[in-house]
Amino acid sequence: MNPNRIQLIIFAAIGVMVLLAVLVLTGVIPGLKERSLPAFTLEIWGFQDEPEVWRMIIEKYGRVNRSATIHYTQKNPSNYEEELLNALASGQGPDVFLLKDAWLEKHGDKIKALPEETLGYQKKNVRGSFIDALLPSIITASGELAGTPLAFDTLALFYNRDYFNSANIPNPPLTWDEFVEDVKILTKLTELGSIRRSGAALGTASNVEHASDILLALMYQSGGTVIDPQKRESTLQHPATQTALAFYISFANSAKKTYTWNALFENSIQAFAKGGAAMAFGYSSDAKKIAALNPQLNFAAAPLPQLGRKDIQVNYGRFNILAVSRVSKETDNAWRFLLWLQNSDVQKAYIDAVGMPPARRDLVRTKPPRDYLVPFYDQVLSARSFPVAGGDSVTAIISDMIESVANRRFTIEQAIERANLELGARLSRSTQ
């Protein structure tokens, strides 16, 4: 072939490509010009975050999807669940709503889960992105995605730095043995033997914030469980339950050397904030409550104590998820939004704004926006989570188990047997 002819063919091909590019960019060729999705509106309900947080998230999403109009409403947490259920029943509920981990099973029929390979969702990617404690709850047995978590809060120890300094205790306790010794030093009694200052807010359920979570953490650390997920049976009658419960209630037993708390104290977080207790347990979200109650309090957070200085840590955490309503008319667009919320940069912006530990694995080693969050971050990967099966009944049953022993209505063995039977009955009813 003549070289000049080859050159002509090459130049002609280049010319055609340039012309096509111009036609595509100008939209002359229909179907090739990038088209945005039809405009849509999403309604989101929550009970935790201020509207300013979601204004930032919504503006961020608007830069990648201009078709979206999103409204966020912060509801009153005291009646949120009831209001949500009534709205969904009337067909007027939100497209996306926030659920506590304890609500996932009982409200599973109100969620539109996302099947694998839909809208780009792949189970392996979610498993690789989020922490282990979340996975059994957000990925169903059939591999569907139940929703998107935005944070994972962990249980830690708050301590009064002034009390520790005055008692010449240089560091917060790392183990439960050290915790016991510190409690003995920090507890102050009157001449008549009543508690003037508690060493730690621990031992009852009625006035201890997160009492059931603290006991669950102790049970997990002792090798116990609450529910067998395969058989859906209660496992409360495990030696670890007896060990954990005996240890927990010892701090409210006046016959014990560890006696430091009783039912006469106000709520543990309030007592700690007002200086009535040297230590208390709580989540990162509780730090703001403490600071608001007493801005002058010199306190800090430390990791949850462990059973000895072991290589394997066992911690405890709770979470909420955003789920898509089954009755939403915008389920695909709602899920596109929830999948976008799983991006690392979006989740980082969220946890920095609200001051909570991350749900994503790759954010655990990032710098927290505030120094007090470091212990909470450090516990995320080693945390166990709430037993979703059984829901709110687990909290109620465990709290009653604690109170029945603390009030001497039942022995430890009797209280565990009662709790085991009640939880077993609840689990049996939920499967019928």
C-alpha positions in Angstrom: 0.0 0.0 0.0 1.2 3.5 -0.8 2.7 5.3 2.3 0.7 8.4 1.4 -2.5 6.4 1.4 -1.7 5.0 4.9 -1.1 8.5 6.2 -4.5 9.6 4.7 -6.3 6.8 6.5 -4.6 7.6 9.8 -5.5 11.3 9.5 -9.1 10.5 8.5 -9.5 8.2 11.5 -8.1 10.9 13.9 -10.5 13.4 12.3 -13.5 11.1 12.9 -12.5 10.5 16.5 -12.2 14.3 17.1 -15.5 14.9 15.5 -17.2 12.3 17.6 -15.7 13.8 20.7 -17.0 17.2 19.8 -20.5 15.8 19.1 -20.6 13.9 22.4 -19.5 16.9 24.4 -22.0 19.2 22.8 -24.8 16.7 23.2 -25.5 16.5 19.4 -25.4 12.7 19.6 -28.2 11.7 22.0 -27.5 8.9 24.4 -23.8 9.6 24.5 -23.9 12.7 26.6 -23.7 12.0 30.3 -27.2 12.3 31.8 -28.0 12.9 35.5 -30.6 10.8 37.3 -34.1 12.2 37.5 -34.6 14.5 40.5 -35.7 12.8 43.7 -36.2 13.6 47.4 -35.3 11.6 50.4 -36.6 12.0 53.9 -34.3 10.9 56.8 -35.3 10.5 60.4 -32.8 10.3 63.3 -32.7 10.9 67.1 -29.0 11.3 67.7 -27.4 14.0 65.5 -28.0 17.7 65.4 -29.3 19.0 62.0 -26.0 20.9 61.4 -24.2 17.5 61.1 -26.5 16.3 58.4 -26.4 19.7 56.7 -22.7 19.1 56.1 -23.3 15.5 54.9 -26.1 16.5 52.6 -24.1 19.3 51.0 -21.2 16.9 50.5 -23.6 14.4 48.7 -25.0 17.2 46.6 -21.7 17.8 45.0 -21.7 14.2 43.6 -25.4 13.8 42.9 -27.1 17.1 41.9 -30.4 15.2 41.4 -30.8 14.7 45.1 -32.9 16.7 47.6 -32.5 15.3 51.1 -34.2 16.4 54.3 -33.1 15.3 57.7 -35.3 15.5 60.8 -34.0 15.1 64.3 -36.7 13.4 66.4 -37.2 13.3 70.2 -35.4 10.1 71.3 -37.9 9.5 74.1 -40.8 8.7 71.6 -38.8 8.2 68.4 -39.5 4.5 68.0 -43.3 4.9 68.6 -43.5 7.8 66.2 -41.5 5.9 63.6 -43.7 2.8 63.8 -46.9 4.9 63.5 -45.6 6.8 60.5 -44.5 3.7 58.7 -47.8 2.0 59.4 -49.6 4.9 57.8 -47.4 4.9 54.8 -46.1 8.4 55.6 -42.8 7.5 57.1 -39.3 8.5 56.1 -37.3 6.8 53.3 -34.3 6.3 55.6 -34.4 6.0 59.3 -32.0 5.4 62.2 -32.2 2.1 64.2 -30.4 1.1 67.4 -28.6 -2.2 67.3 -31.2 -3.7 69.8 -34.0 -2.8 67.3 -32.6 -4.6 64.2 -34.3 -7.9 64.6 -37.7 -6.8 65.8 -37.9 -4.2 63.0 -36.3 -6.2 60.3 -39.6 -6.5 58.5 -39.7 -2.8 58.0 -36.3 -2.6 56.3 -35.6 -3.0 52.6 -32.3 -4.9 52.6 -30.0 -4.7 49.6 -29.2 -8.0 47.8 -25.6 -8.7 46.9 -24.5 -7.5 43.4 -27.2 -4.8 43.5 -26.1 -1.2 42.9 -22.5 -2.3 43.2 -22.9 -3.9 46.7 -20.5 -6.8 47.3 -20.4 -8.6 50.7 -16.6 -9.0 50.6 -16.1 -5.3 50.3 -18.3 -4.6 53.3 -16.5 -7.3 55.3 -13.2 -5.7 54.4 -14.2 -2.2 55.3 -16.1 -2.5 58.6 -15.1 -3.9 62.0 -15.8 -7.5 62.9 -18.3 -6.7 65.6 -20.7 -5.1 63.2 -20.7 -7.7 60.4 -23.2 -10.3 61.9 -25.7 -7.5 62.4 -25.5 -5.5 59.1 -25.1 -8.5 56.8 -28.1 -10.9 56.9 -27.8 -14.7 56.8 -28.7 -14.5 53.0 -25.9 -12.0 52.4 -28.1 -8.9 52.1 -27.0 -5.6 53.5 -29.3 -4.3 56.3 -28.0 -0.8 56.4 -25.1 1.5 56.9 -23.4 2.1 60.3 -21.7 5.5 60.7 -19.9 5.0 64.1 -19.2 2.4 66.7 -19.1 3.6 70.3 -17.1 1.6 72.9 -17.5 1.2 76.7 -14.7 2.8 78.7 -13.8 4.0 82.2 -14.1 7.6 83.3 -12.0 8.7 86.2 -11.6 11.8 88.3 -8.0 13.0 87.9 -8.0 15.1 91.1 -9.1 12.2 93.2 -6.5 9.9 91.6 -3.8 12.5 92.2 -4.8 13.1 95.8 -4.7 9.4 96.5 -1.2 9.2 94.8 -2.5 6.8 92.1 -0.5 7.7 89.0 -2.5 5.9 86.4 -6.0 4.5 85.8 -6.4 0.7 86.3 -5.6 -1.5 83.4 -7.0 -4.7 85.0 -9.9 -5.5 87.2 -7.6 -6.5 90.0 -6.1 -3.0 89.8 -9.6 -1.6 89.6 -10.5 -3.3 92.9 -7.5 -2.0 94.7 -8.1 1.5 93.4 -11.8 1.3 94.6 -10.7 0.4 98.1 -8.4 3.4 98.2 -10.8 5.9 96.6 -13.9 5.0 98.6 -14.5 7.3 101.5 -16.8 6.2 104.4 -18.4 8.2 107.2 -17.7 7.3 110.8 -21.0 5.3 110.8 -19.9 3.3 107.8 -22.1 4.9 105.1 -20.5 5.9 101.8 -19.4 9.5 101.7 -17.7 9.2 98.3 -17.9 6.2 96.0 -14.8 4.7 94.5 -16.7 3.5 91.5 -20.3 3.7 90.4 -20.9 0.0 90.0 -23.0 -2.8 91.6 -26.6 -2.1 90.9 -28.7 -1.7 87.8 -31.4 0.9 88.6 -28.9 3.8 89.1 -26.0 2.6 87.0 -25.9 3.8 83.4 -25.3 1.0 81.0 -25.4 -1.6 83.8 -26.3 -4.5 81.4 -23.6 -3.5 79.0 -21.0 -3.5 81.7 -22.1 -7.0 82.9 -22.1 -8.2 79.3 -18.5 -7.0 78.9 -17.5 -8.8 82.0 -19.2 -12.0 80.7 -17.5 -11.8 77.3 -14.1 -11.2 79.0 -14.7 -14.3 81.1 -15.4 -16.4 78.0 -19.2 -16.4 78.2 -22.0 -15.6 75.8 -25.6 -14.6 76.0 -27.3 -16.3 73.0 -26.3 -19.1 70.7 -26.8 -17.5 67.3 -27.3 -20.9 65.5 -29.7 -22.5 67.9 -31.2 -19.2 69.1 -31.0 -20.4 72.6 -30.1 -18.6 75.8 -26.6 -19.4 77.1 -26.8 -17.4 80.3 -26.3 -20.5 82.4 -22.6 -20.5 81.7 -20.0 -20.3 84.5 -18.9 -17.0 83.1 -22.3 -15.4 83.9 -22.0 -16.5 87.6 -18.4 -15.2 87.8 -19.3 -11.8 86.2 -22.4 -11.3 88.2 -20.8 -12.1 91.5 -18.0 -9.6 90.7 -20.4 -6.9 89.6 -22.7 -7.0 92.6 -19.8 -7.2 95.1 -19.4 -3.4 94.8 -22.9 -2.9 96.2 -22.6 -5.5 99.0 -22.0 -3.9 102.3 -20.4 -7.1 103.7 -17.6 -7.0 101.1 -14.4 -5.0 101.2 -15.2 -3.7 97.8 -18.4 -2.0 99.0 -18.6 1.4 97.3 -22.1 1.9 95.8 -25.8 1.5 96.7 -29.2 2.3 95.5 -29.2 5.7 97.4 -26.9 7.3 94.8 -28.3 9.2 91.9 -27.6 8.1 88.3 -23.9 7.0 87.9 -23.1 9.6 85.2 -24.6 12.3 87.3 -22.9 11.1 90.5 -19.5 11.0 88.7 -20.0 14.5 87.2 -20.9 16.0 90.6 -17.9 14.4 92.3 -19.8 11.7 94.2 -17.9 8.9 92.5 -14.2 8.6 91.5 -14.9 6.3 88.6 -17.8 5.5 86.3 -18.3 3.6 83.0 -19.7 5.1 79.9 -19.4 5.7 76.2 -17.8 8.5 74.3 -21.2 10.2 74.0 -21.3 10.3 77.8 -18.2 12.5 77.9 -20.2 15.4 76.6 -23.0 14.9 79.2 -20.4 14.9 82.0 -18.7 18.0 80.7 -22.1 19.8 80.4 -23.1 18.8 84.0 -19.8 20.0 85.4 -17.5 22.0 83.1 -14.9 22.4 85.9 -14.5 18.6 86.5 -11.0 17.4 85.9 -11.7 14.0 84.4 -10.3 11.7 81.7 -11.2 8.4 79.9 -9.3 5.2 80.1 -9.7 1.8 78.4 -12.1 -0.8 79.8 -10.2 -2.9 82.4 -9.3 -6.4 81.4 -9.0 -9.8 83.1 -5.2 -9.6 83.5 -2.6 -8.3 81.2 -3.3 -10.6 78.3 -2.4 -10.3 74.7 -6.0 -10.6 73.5 -8.2 -7.7 74.6 -12.0 -8.1 74.9 -14.0 -4.9 74.8 -17.6 -3.9 74.2 -19.4 -1.6 71.9 -22.8 -0.4 70.6 -23.9 1.1 67.3 -26.8 2.4 65.2 -27.5 1.9 61.5 -29.3 3.9 58.8 -31.8 1.6 57.0 -34.0 2.0 54.0 -37.8 1.8 54.6 -39.5 -1.1 52.9 -42.4 1.3 51.9 -40.2 4.0 50.4 -40.9 4.9 46.8 -37.2 5.8 46.4 -35.5 2.6 47.6 -32.8 2.6 44.9 -31.9 6.2 45.4 -32.0 5.7 49.2 -29.6 2.8 48.9 -27.3 4.8 46.5 -27.1 7.4 49.3 -26.4 4.8 52.0 -23.7 3.1 49.9 -22.1 6.5 49.4 -22.2 7.1 53.2 -19.9 4.1 53.5 -17.0 5.9 51.8 -14.0 6.5 54.1 -13.9 10.2 53.6 -17.6 10.6 54.3 -17.4 8.5 57.5 -14.4 10.4 58.7 -16.2 13.7 58.2 -19.1 12.3 60.2 -17.2 10.9 63.2 -15.1 14.1 63.4 -18.3 16.2 63.5 -20.1 14.1 66.2 -17.0 13.0 68.2 -17.4 9.3 68.1 -15.2 6.3 67.2 -15.3 4.8 63.7 -17.1 1.9 62.3 -14.6 1.5 59.4 -11.4 -0.4 60.0 -9.2 2.0 58.1 -10.3 4.9 60.3 -9.3 3.3 63.6 -5.7 4.5 63.3 -6.6 8.0 62.2 -6.2 11.0 64.6 -9.4 11.6 66.6 -10.7 15.1 66.5 -10.4 15.3 70.3 -7.8 13.7 72.6 -10.3 12.2 75.0 -11.5 9.9 72.2 -8.2 8.0 71.9 -9.2 5.1 74.4 -12.5 4.7 72.6 -10.8 4.4 69.2 -8.2 2.0 70.6 -11.0 -0.5 71.6 -13.0 -0.6 68.4 -11.2 -3.5 66.7 -11.2 -5.7 69.9 -14.9 -5.0 70.8 -17.7 -7.5 70.9 -21.2 -6.1 70.2 -24.7 -6.4 71.7 -26.6 -9.7 71.0 -29.1 -8.4 68.4 -31.2 -11.5 68.8 -33.6 -10.9 71.7 -33.4 -7.1 71.3 -34.4 -4.8 74.1 -35.5 -7.8 76.2 -31.8 -8.7 76.7 -31.1 -5.4 78.4 -34.3 -5.7 80.6 -33.6 -9.3 81.6 -30.0 -8.7 82.5 -30.8 -5.5 84.5 -33.5 -7.4 86.4 -31.0 -10.2 87.1 -28.6 -7.7 88.6 -31.3 -5.9 90.7 -32.7 -9.2 92.0 -29.3 -10.2 93.5 -28.4 -6.7 94.6 -31.7 -6.4 96.5 -31.3 -9.9 97.9 -34.5 -11.2 96.4 -32.7 -14.1 94.8 -29.3 -15.8 95.1 -26.9 -15.5 92.1 -27.8 -19.0 91.0 -31.6 -18.4 91.2 -31.3 -15.1 89.4 -29.3 -16.6 86.5 -31.8 -19.5 86.2 -34.8 -17.1 86.1 -33.0 -14.9 83.5 -32.1 -17.9 81.4 -35.7 -19.2 81.3 -37.1 -15.8 80.5 -34.6 -15.1 77.7 -35.2 -18.6 76.3 -38.9 -18.0 76.3 -38.5 -14.6 74.5 -36.3 -16.2 71.9 -38.7 -19.0 71.3 -41.7 -16.6 70.8 -39.7 -14.5 68.3 -39.2 -17.5 66.1 -42.8 -18.6 66.0 
